[in-house]
Amino acid sequence: QVQLVESGGGLVQPGGSLRLSCAVSGTIFSTKTMGWYRQAPGKQRELVATVTNVLLTKYSDSVKGRFAISRDNAKNTVYLQMINLKPEDTAVYYCNSGDPPRWEWGQGTQVTVSS
């Protein structure tokens, strides 16, 4: 059974930065496309970034140029570096397999952007 443990969220002012981490176990991580998703209050969960097993990346238009997804196969971990954060980035952030998500969701990590 795949386990996903997200961390690194917090409260940050507009324009600030955060780095999220997601530790993955129970699968051959290095072969999988990974994705970061987010769910804002009252909204559906959306895909914001993916990274393939050969390090090809894709981003939603709303985060392109501000977010960077990366992975460390030796640590079975996927990261999301976020800069120039905006209040509309406020959400619970989750990792999962790249679109579509195939595994049971972890607890997520809360990101709140507010002054």
N, C-alpha and C positions, 0 to 999 in steps of 0.2 A: 504494500500500500504506500502510495506516494504521500510524503509529508512536506508541507510548505510552511516555513516560519519566517514571517516578515518582521523587519525591525528598522529603526532609524527615523521614524516620523517624529513630529513635534509641532510646536507653535513657532511660527517664524513671521517676521514682518514682511510686507510687500517689498520685493526686490531682493529678498534673502535667498539662501541656498540650503539644500538638504541633500543627503545621500542615503538612499534606502538600500537595504540588503534583504535578500531572500535566500535562506538556506534550504536546499532541496535534498531529500533522501528518498530511497525506495525506487529509484529508477536509474537508468544509465544516462546520467545528466548530460554528458558530453555529446550525445547523439541527438538531443532534443532542441527544437526551437523553443525559446522561452519568451514569455511576454509579461509586461506589467499592465495592470488594469486599474481602474479607479471607479469608485461609486460615490457621487456627491449626494447629499440629503435630498430625497424626493426624486432622484434621477436613476436611470438604468446604469448598470455597470458598463463601462466603455473601455476599449483597448487603447492604450496610449503609446506603447512601444513594443517592438519585438526584436530579438536577435537570434539568428540561425546558428547552427552548429559550425558554420564556416564564417561567422561574425558579420553576416549581412544584417543591416539594421533598417527598421522602418519606424516612422513616427506618425502620430495623428497630426493633423494640421494645427491643432490647438497648442501643441507642445514643441513642434519642430523648431529647432534653433535654440531651445532653452533646456531641453532634457536630453540626456545621453544614457543609453542602456549599454551595459557591458556584462561580461561574465568571466568567472574564474573556474575553469573546469577542475583544477586541482582541489578547489575548496567546495565544489558543487554549489556555487553561489552565483546569483545574478544580482546586478546592482542597477540602481537608477539614480544618476546624478541630476539634480534639478537646480537650475539657477534662475535668477530673475523671476522668482515666484510671484504669482498674482492671486488675489482673493478667490478667483474662480478656479484655482487649482485645489482649493479646499475639498478634501474627500478622504475616504478610506482607500488606501492603495493595497493592491493584492498582486501576487505573482501567480502564474500558472503556465501551462504549456502555451506555446504561441497559438494564435487563432486557428481553430477553436480551442477553448480551454477544455481539457479532458479530465482533470483531476479534481478531487474534492478541495474546496477552497480552504485556505488557512484563515487565521484570525484577522489578517490585514494589519496595517499600521496607519494611524490617523495622521494626516497632514492638515494643519490649520494655518492659513495665511491671513493674518489680521494685524492691524496696527493697534 
